[in-house]
């Protein structure tokens, strides 16, 4: 597998997205997986082993900074300049932090389409924040053929205003954040709205003890998806997954993309 640290332009002047791209060395055309990240700020190593099975895998960060920095840079950012990034500019839909994230994920698909080794079949894959992004991008971009989502965040975020649990990052749990401006912005970015637009097969998994992404919020998105969907409920899990879930998810997406490629 050839491994690259890559970047590409995003939605604003000098704004870039960064990631680790893994491409099989053998000549040929391959399906692609866009792996989107969970919450936080960190380096990424890429999915070399799974890419070696015949897949282009682009694993991206969302913060517009390189993802191959050594040392404690990410720790300092997470506790400093980017602390609580998920709530930045929440009172303005055009400046809210996740706008550049959502557009950046679409730009990642644009980037994948420039690769000569890509065969046109692409799926998204992620957990928590990444589980949210996996659904969002599949709803936004018709070039996505399938998706995997573990316990998606950003679902039913306004639930707290209606007497039920809201999804991560729980910023509306505090009543003082429920201003008209913030409530309106959240409507534009809630995963449930994008879930309604998903038209492709998906694999979904979560547990019933998850307090980070409560299962009621996950179901709020899952239940409105009008597309083929496979659900793996691991009842006892909280905000984590068993090896069986990871294995089932990777097997699902790999088999799905291989079958899609055979059918063309």
KOLZAKOL-161165 format. One record per residue (C-alpha): x, y, z; residue in one letter; residue number from 0. Coordinates in nm, 4 decimals. Example, Ala and Ser with C-alpha at 12.3 -4.5 7.8 and 13.67 -1.06 7.14 Angstrom:
<atom <1.2300; -0.4500; 0.7800>; "A"; 0>,
<atom <1.3670; -0.1060; 0.7140>; "S"; 1>,
This chain:
<atom <0.0000; 0.0000; 0.0000>; "X"; 0>,
<atom <0.1189; 0.3499; -0.0805>; "X"; 1>,
<atom <0.0523; 0.5922; 0.2058>; "X"; 2>,
<atom <0.0300; 0.9696; 0.1637>; "X"; 3>,
<atom <-0.0340; 1.2691; 0.3871>; "X"; 4>,
<atom <-0.2664; 1.4799; 0.1732>; "X"; 5>,
<atom <-0.4527; 1.8088; 0.1860>; "X"; 6>,
<atom <-0.7081; 1.9778; -0.0366>; "X"; 7>,
<atom <-0.8925; 2.3080; -0.0479>; "X"; 8>,
<atom <-1.2129; 2.3494; 0.1494>; "X"; 9>,
<atom <-1.4906; 2.6080; 0.1406>; "X"; 10>,
<atom <-1.3111; 2.9297; 0.2331>; "X"; 11>,
<atom <-0.9940; 3.1183; 0.1478>; "X"; 12>,
<atom <-0.6862; 2.9171; 0.2539>; "X"; 13>,
<atom <-0.9078; 2.6663; 0.4411>; "X"; 14>,
<atom <-0.7820; 2.3118; 0.3906>; "X"; 15>,
<atom <-0.8664; 1.9583; 0.4963>; "X"; 16>,
<atom <-0.5971; 1.7022; 0.5789>; "X"; 17>,
<atom <-0.5893; 1.3257; 0.5849>; "X"; 18>,
<atom <-0.3992; 1.0023; 0.5376>; "X"; 19>,
<atom <-0.4580; 0.8362; 0.2016>; "X"; 20>,
<atom <-0.3875; 0.4663; 0.1496>; "X"; 21>,
<atom <-0.3880; 0.3251; -0.2052>; "X"; 22>,
<atom <-0.3072; -0.0340; -0.3073>; "X"; 23>,
<atom <0.0209; -0.0561; -0.4980>; "X"; 24>,
<atom <-0.0996; -0.3102; -0.7531>; "X"; 25>,
<atom <-0.2220; -0.1513; -1.0745>; "X"; 26>,
<atom <-0.5984; -0.1489; -1.1180>; "X"; 27>,
<atom <-0.9168; 0.0276; -1.0154>; "X"; 28>,
<atom <-1.0435; 0.0136; -0.6576>; "X"; 29>,
<atom <-1.3501; 0.1197; -0.4554>; "X"; 30>,
<atom <-1.2968; 0.3821; -0.1871>; "X"; 31>,
<atom <-1.3883; 0.4338; 0.1770>; "X"; 32>,
<atom <-1.3982; 0.7816; 0.3279>; "X"; 33>,
<atom <-1.3291; 0.7302; 0.6984>; "X"; 34>,
<atom <-1.4547; 1.0255; 0.9007>; "X"; 35>,
<atom <-1.3348; 1.0923; 1.2558>; "X"; 36>,
<atom <-1.4840; 1.0794; 1.6005>; "X"; 37>,
<atom <-1.4725; 1.3899; 1.8171>; "X"; 38>,
<atom <-1.1420; 1.5333; 1.9323>; "X"; 39>,
<atom <-0.8153; 1.6382; 1.7745>; "X"; 40>,
<atom <-0.5490; 1.3816; 1.6968>; "X"; 41>,
<atom <-0.3056; 1.2367; 1.4471>; "X"; 42>,
<atom <-0.4075; 0.9577; 1.2109>; "X"; 43>,
<atom <-0.2100; 0.6624; 1.0787>; "X"; 44>,
<atom <-0.4309; 0.5508; 0.7929>; "X"; 45>,
<atom <-0.5962; 0.2154; 0.7290>; "X"; 46>,
<atom <-0.3027; 0.0359; 0.5682>; "X"; 47>,
<atom <-0.4052; -0.3211; 0.6483>; "X"; 48>,
<atom <-0.7589; -0.2869; 0.5176>; "X"; 49>,
<atom <-0.6464; -0.0870; 0.2151>; "X"; 50>,
<atom <-0.4198; -0.3790; 0.1345>; "X"; 51>,
<atom <-0.7317; -0.5895; 0.0776>; "X"; 52>,
<atom <-0.8149; -0.3849; -0.2297>; "X"; 53>,
<atom <-0.9557; -0.0502; -0.1151>; "X"; 54>,
<atom <-0.8613; 0.3151; -0.1391>; "X"; 55>,
<atom <-0.9115; 0.4526; 0.2136>; "X"; 56>,
<atom <-0.8942; 0.8232; 0.2943>; "X"; 57>,
<atom <-0.8977; 0.8932; 0.6692>; "X"; 58>,
<atom <-0.9495; 1.2639; 0.7320>; "X"; 59>,
<atom <-0.9297; 1.5083; 1.0199>; "X"; 60>,
<atom <-1.1830; 1.7914; 1.0326>; "X"; 61>,
<atom <-0.9933; 2.0810; 1.1857>; "X"; 62>,
<atom <-0.7898; 2.2113; 0.8938>; "X"; 63>,
<atom <-0.4543; 2.1154; 1.0465>; "X"; 64>,
<atom <-0.2072; 1.8446; 0.9400>; "X"; 65>,
<atom <-0.2794; 1.5029; 1.0884>; "X"; 66>,
<atom <0.0808; 1.3794; 1.1092>; "X"; 67>,
<atom <0.2226; 1.6113; 1.3758>; "X"; 68>,
<atom <0.4191; 1.4536; 1.6589>; "X"; 69>,
<atom <0.4186; 1.5539; 2.0244>; "X"; 70>,
<atom <0.1405; 1.7108; 2.2293>; "X"; 71>,
<atom <0.0191; 1.9671; 1.9741>; "X"; 72>,
<atom <-0.3262; 1.8114; 1.9454>; "X"; 73>,
<atom <-0.3633; 1.7821; 2.3219>; "X"; 74>,
<atom <-0.2817; 2.1507; 2.3579>; "X"; 75>,
<atom <-0.5277; 2.2497; 2.0863>; "X"; 76>,
<atom <-0.8023; 2.0339; 2.2336>; "X"; 77>,
<atom <-0.7610; 2.2024; 2.5700>; "X"; 78>,
<atom <-0.6815; 2.5458; 2.4284>; "X"; 79>,
<atom <-0.7760; 2.7183; 2.1041>; "X"; 80>,
<atom <-1.0141; 2.4433; 1.9880>; "X"; 81>,
<atom <-1.1703; 2.3577; 2.3219>; "X"; 82>,
<atom <-1.5450; 2.3088; 2.2729>; "X"; 83>,
<atom <-1.5043; 2.3584; 1.8975>; "X"; 84>,
<atom <-1.8399; 2.1891; 1.8460>; "X"; 85>,
<atom <-2.0165; 2.4979; 1.9838>; "X"; 86>,
<atom <-1.8192; 2.7699; 1.8006>; "X"; 87>,
<atom <-2.0479; 3.0290; 1.6327>; "X"; 88>,
<atom <-2.3561; 2.8279; 1.7104>; "X"; 89>,
<atom <-2.5720; 3.1384; 1.6754>; "X"; 90>,
<atom <-2.4974; 3.1732; 1.3027>; "X"; 91>,
<atom <-2.5707; 2.8966; 1.0524>; "X"; 92>,
<atom <-2.3120; 3.0275; 0.8022>; "X"; 93>,
<atom <-2.0315; 3.0497; 1.0590>; "X"; 94>,
<atom <-2.1088; 2.7479; 1.2772>; "X"; 95>,
<atom <-1.8059; 2.5202; 1.3100>; "X"; 96>,
<atom <-1.9636; 2.2203; 1.1421>; "X"; 97>,
<atom <-2.0333; 2.4052; 0.8191>; "X"; 98>,
<atom <-1.6655; 2.3808; 0.7204>; "X"; 99>,
<atom <-1.6690; 2.0209; 0.8400>; "X"; 100>,
<atom <-1.9667; 1.9169; 0.6267>; "X"; 101>,
<atom <-1.8355; 2.0966; 0.3202>; "X"; 102>,
<atom <-1.4881; 1.9552; 0.3853>; "X"; 103>,
<atom <-1.6231; 1.6003; 0.3778>; "X"; 104>,
<atom <-1.7839; 1.6679; 0.0406>; "X"; 105>,
<atom <-1.4522; 1.8099; -0.0801>; "X"; 106>,
<atom <-1.2901; 1.4852; 0.0357>; "X"; 107>,
<atom <-1.5142; 1.3019; -0.2092>; "X"; 108>,
<atom <-1.4120; 1.5490; -0.4803>; "X"; 109>,
<atom <-1.0511; 1.4637; -0.3987>; "X"; 110>,
<atom <-1.1115; 1.0884; -0.4153>; "X"; 111>,
<atom <-1.2649; 1.1358; -0.7592>; "X"; 112>,
<atom <-0.9378; 1.2824; -0.8848>; "X"; 113>,
<atom <-0.7504; 0.9592; -0.8100>; "X"; 114>,
<atom <-0.6805; 0.7525; -1.1238>; "X"; 115>,
<atom <-0.7072; 0.4302; -0.9198>; "X"; 116>,
<atom <-1.0666; 0.5026; -0.8077>; "X"; 117>,
<atom <-1.3417; 0.2959; -0.9714>; "X"; 118>,
<atom <-1.6371; 0.5173; -0.8806>; "X"; 119>,
<atom <-1.7760; 0.3181; -0.5873>; "X"; 120>,
<atom <-1.7493; 0.4944; -0.2520>; "X"; 121>,
<atom <-1.8805; 0.4456; 0.1025>; "X"; 122>,
<atom <-1.8490; 0.6511; 0.4194>; "X"; 123>,
<atom <-1.7471; 0.5004; 0.7535>; "X"; 124>,
<atom <-1.7324; 0.6465; 1.1050>; "X"; 125>,
<atom <-1.8357; 0.6383; 1.4695>; "X"; 126>,
<atom <-1.9791; 0.9008; 1.7057>; "X"; 127>,
<atom <-1.8987; 1.2361; 1.5398>; "X"; 128>,
<atom <-1.7832; 1.0231; 1.2467>; "X"; 129>,
<atom <-2.1059; 0.8243; 1.2594>; "X"; 130>,
<atom <-2.2901; 1.1534; 1.2230>; "X"; 131>,
<atom <-2.0704; 1.2660; 0.9340>; "X"; 132>,
<atom <-2.1128; 0.9308; 0.7607>; "X"; 133>,
<atom <-2.4902; 0.9813; 0.7503>; "X"; 134>,
<atom <-2.4705; 1.3531; 0.6718>; "X"; 135>,
<atom <-2.2449; 1.3079; 0.3716>; "X"; 136>,
<atom <-2.4469; 1.0164; 0.2369>; "X"; 137>,
<atom <-2.7525; 1.2417; 0.2574>; "X"; 138>,
<atom <-2.5755; 1.5362; 0.0980>; "X"; 139>,
<atom <-2.3832; 1.3702; -0.1815>; "X"; 140>,
<atom <-2.5320; 1.1213; -0.4273>; "X"; 141>,
<atom <-2.1835; 0.9935; -0.5119>; "X"; 142>,
<atom <-2.1862; 0.7979; -0.1833>; "X"; 143>,
<atom <-2.3089; 0.4441; -0.2564>; "X"; 144>,
<atom <-2.3260; 0.3122; 0.1018>; "X"; 145>,
<atom <-2.2409; 0.3960; 0.4619>; "X"; 146>,
<atom <-2.1434; 0.2614; 0.8030>; "X"; 147>,
<atom <-2.2439; 0.4540; 1.1141>; "X"; 148>,
<atom <-2.1586; 0.3661; 1.4751>; "X"; 149>,
<atom <-2.3610; 0.5481; 1.7470>; "X"; 150>,
<atom <-2.3926; 0.8764; 1.5542>; "X"; 151>,
<atom <-2.3586; 1.2061; 1.7391>; "X"; 152>,
<atom <-2.5357; 1.5328; 1.6502>; "X"; 153>,
<atom <-2.8785; 1.3619; 1.6427>; "X"; 154>,
<atom <-3.1895; 1.5262; 1.7879>; "X"; 155>,
<atom <-2.9700; 1.7902; 1.9494>; "X"; 156>,
<atom <-3.2738; 1.9996; 2.0431>; "X"; 157>,
<atom <-3.4306; 1.7097; 2.2321>; "X"; 158>,
<atom <-3.3465; 1.8792; 2.5601>; "X"; 159>,
<atom <-3.5870; 2.1581; 2.4747>; "X"; 160>,
<atom <-3.8692; 1.9044; 2.4449>; "X"; 161>,
<atom <-3.8267; 1.6973; 2.7590>; "X"; 162>,
<atom <-3.6006; 1.4233; 2.6216>; "X"; 163>,
<atom <-3.2303; 1.3533; 2.5911>; "X"; 164>,
<atom <-3.0433; 1.5326; 2.3159>; "X"; 165>,
<atom <-2.7466; 1.4056; 2.1222>; "X"; 166>,
<atom <-2.3795; 1.4882; 2.1663>; "X"; 167>,
<atom <-2.2398; 1.7504; 2.2180>; "X"; 168>,
<atom <-2.5287; 1.8271; 2.4566>; "X"; 169>,
<atom <-2.4878; 2.2037; 2.4286>; "X"; 170>,
<atom <-2.8641; 2.2533; 2.4610>; "X"; 171>,
<atom <-2.8802; 2.0652; 2.7902>; "X"; 172>,
<atom <-2.8080; 2.4040; 2.9477>; "X"; 173>,
<atom <-3.1252; 2.6099; 2.9081>; "X"; 174>,
<atom <-2.9324; 2.9330; 2.8662>; "X"; 175>,
<atom <-2.8015; 2.8055; 2.5331>; "X"; 176>,
<atom <-3.1518; 2.7621; 2.3945>; "X"; 177>,
<atom <-3.1626; 3.1041; 2.2319>; "X"; 178>,
<atom <-3.3699; 3.1433; 1.9142>; "X"; 179>,
<atom <-3.0530; 3.1914; 1.7086>; "X"; 180>,
<atom <-2.8831; 2.8772; 1.8365>; "X"; 181>,
<atom <-3.1968; 2.6663; 1.8099>; "X"; 182>,
<atom <-3.2403; 2.7754; 1.4488>; "X"; 183>,
<atom <-2.8772; 2.7004; 1.3603>; "X"; 184>,
<atom <-2.8976; 2.3522; 1.5097>; "X"; 185>,
<atom <-3.1952; 2.2727; 1.2873>; "X"; 186>,
<atom <-2.9718; 2.3073; 0.9832>; "X"; 187>,
<atom <-2.7005; 2.0765; 1.1140>; "X"; 188>,
<atom <-2.8919; 1.8023; 1.2949>; "X"; 189>,
<atom <-2.8199; 1.4576; 1.1504>; "X"; 190>,
<atom <-3.1905; 1.3727; 1.1430>; "X"; 191>,
<atom <-3.2467; 1.6220; 0.8626>; "X"; 192>,
<atom <-2.9770; 1.4585; 0.6496>; "X"; 193>,
<atom <-3.0924; 1.1070; 0.7403>; "X"; 194>,
<atom <-3.4195; 1.1786; 0.5605>; "X"; 195>,
<atom <-3.2206; 1.2281; 0.2401>; "X"; 196>,
<atom <-3.0209; 0.9032; 0.2612>; "X"; 197>,
<atom <-3.1111; 0.6770; -0.0316>; "X"; 198>,
<atom <-2.8314; 0.4193; -0.0125>; "X"; 199>,
<atom <-2.7755; 0.1008; 0.1898>; "X"; 200>,
<atom <-2.6230; 0.1368; 0.5345>; "X"; 201>,
<atom <-2.4952; -0.0571; 0.8334>; "X"; 202>,
<atom <-2.5796; 0.0913; 1.1751>; "X"; 203>,
<atom <-2.4755; -0.0184; 1.5224>; "X"; 204>,
<atom <-2.5027; 0.1138; 1.8790>; "X"; 205>,
<atom <-2.5854; 0.0122; 2.2357>; "X"; 206>,
<atom <-2.8584; 0.0924; 2.4853>; "X"; 207>,
<atom <-2.6310; 0.2236; 2.7631>; "X"; 208>,
<atom <-2.4754; 0.5031; 2.5600>; "X"; 209>,
<atom <-2.4969; 0.8297; 2.7555>; "X"; 210>,
<atom <-2.2865; 1.0228; 2.5033>; "X"; 211>,
<atom <-2.5100; 0.9479; 2.2067>; "X"; 212>,
<atom <-2.8290; 0.8221; 2.3732>; "X"; 213>,
<atom <-3.0035; 0.5458; 2.1775>; "X"; 214>,
<atom <-3.3223; 0.7514; 2.1560>; "X"; 215>,
<atom <-3.1303; 1.0142; 1.9592>; "X"; 216>,
<atom <-2.9771; 0.7482; 1.7348>; "X"; 217>,
<atom <-3.3186; 0.6016; 1.6639>; "X"; 218>,
<atom <-3.4463; 0.9493; 1.5745>; "X"; 219>,
<atom <-3.2105; 0.9400; 1.2769>; "X"; 220>,
<atom <-3.2289; 0.5675; 1.2024>; "X"; 221>,
<atom <-3.6091; 0.5595; 1.1939>; "X"; 222>,
<atom <-3.6401; 0.8274; 0.9237>; "X"; 223>,
<atom <-3.3920; 0.6623; 0.6864>; "X"; 224>,
<atom <-3.5948; 0.5291; 0.3936>; "X"; 225>,
<atom <-3.3271; 0.3068; 0.2408>; "X"; 226>,
<atom <-3.1965; -0.0485; 0.2883>; "X"; 227>,
<atom <-3.0478; -0.0643; 0.6375>; "X"; 228>,
<atom <-2.8918; -0.3267; 0.8588>; "X"; 229>,
<atom <-2.8978; -0.2759; 1.2353>; "X"; 230>,
<atom <-2.6650; -0.4398; 1.4877>; "X"; 231>,
<atom <-2.7787; -0.3510; 1.8405>; "X"; 232>,
<atom <-2.5267; -0.4476; 2.1092>; "X"; 233>,
<atom <-2.7646; -0.3893; 2.3991>; "X"; 234>,
<atom <-2.5135; -0.3712; 2.6846>; "X"; 235>,
<atom <-2.2603; -0.1368; 2.5255>; "X"; 236>,
<atom <-2.2182; 0.2286; 2.6150>; "X"; 237>,
<atom <-2.0166; 0.4682; 2.3948>; "X"; 238>,
<atom <-1.7904; 0.1979; 2.2588>; "X"; 239>,
<atom <-1.8185; -0.1092; 2.0370>; "X"; 240>,
<atom <-1.7269; -0.4728; 2.0740>; "X"; 241>,
<atom <-1.4842; -0.6369; 1.8345>; "X"; 242>,
<atom <-1.7798; -0.8210; 1.6827>; "X"; 243>,
<atom <-1.9380; -0.4887; 1.5846>; "X"; 244>,
<atom <-1.6200; -0.3597; 1.4221>; "X"; 245>,
<atom <-1.5706; -0.6864; 1.2384>; "X"; 246>,
<atom <-1.9296; -0.6928; 1.1141>; "X"; 247>,
<atom <-1.9097; -0.3294; 1.0009>; "X"; 248>,
<atom <-1.5852; -0.3668; 0.8081>; "X"; 249>,
<atom <-1.7028; -0.6924; 0.6518>; "X"; 250>,
<atom <-2.0276; -0.5263; 0.5501>; "X"; 251>,
<atom <-1.8663; -0.2262; 0.3817>; "X"; 252>,
<atom <-1.5965; -0.4302; 0.2073>; "X"; 253>,
<atom <-1.8438; -0.6850; 0.0739>; "X"; 254>,
<atom <-2.0845; -0.4106; -0.0275>; "X"; 255>,
<atom <-1.8220; -0.2205; -0.2268>; "X"; 256>,
<atom <-1.6861; -0.5366; -0.3897>; "X"; 257>,
<atom <-2.0376; -0.6344; -0.4993>; "X"; 258>,
<atom <-2.1057; -0.2846; -0.6285>; "X"; 259>,
<atom <-1.7849; -0.2995; -0.8302>; "X"; 260>,
<atom <-1.8737; -0.6416; -0.9749>; "X"; 261>,
<atom <-2.2167; -0.5207; -1.0799>; "X"; 262>,
<atom <-2.0820; -0.2442; -1.3021>; "X"; 263>,
